[in-house]
Amino acid sequence: MLEIRRYRKTDETYVRKICMETAKRKYQNKQVICWMFLDYYLEYEAEHVFVLTYDEEVIGYIVCSVNSSLYENKMTETFLPKISKESKVLGIFTKLCIRVTASLNHQYNGGFHMNITPKYQHLGLGKRLLDVMAYHLKLHGISYMYLVTENKKTKGYGFYKHYGFVSVKKYMGGPLAMVYDLHKLNK
């Protein structure tokens, strides 16, 4: 049976595995991917993390930050040094991501990241995860949710555009910031 529920500490291993297996680029130390895209949320804003399960097996997740100052602080102090030690290039990339995210957080808040195990992708489950997070954020007084996608050519771009996200900023090299206005949701 399919279920979306709040994250539990016992889900951590499974969520981390999904984060590493869905990374586009293959890194020698896949732990770095979790430091970049997951661990902050699990450690500091776990109340804004939901998991997707099928017959009790975790097959996807969505994480979100609503505390821009905490995000910027913890990513810079805790995770950036680990990432930079592992890879100077990823350290520079992460530092740039932190700046972009901090800027967007101050304007929109509700920055999120989501992943689904490849076997369960393209079944409409991403939309269901977004729906749950959108209503959760709206209940917490958040007005927007946003993400940065690689470029317009990715599958993700079309998916988010179809959901109702709009591009609000294009960055050098092609990445796009996309925002969804939670005021669109029915009360």
Disulfide bonds with the S-S distance in Angstrom:
none
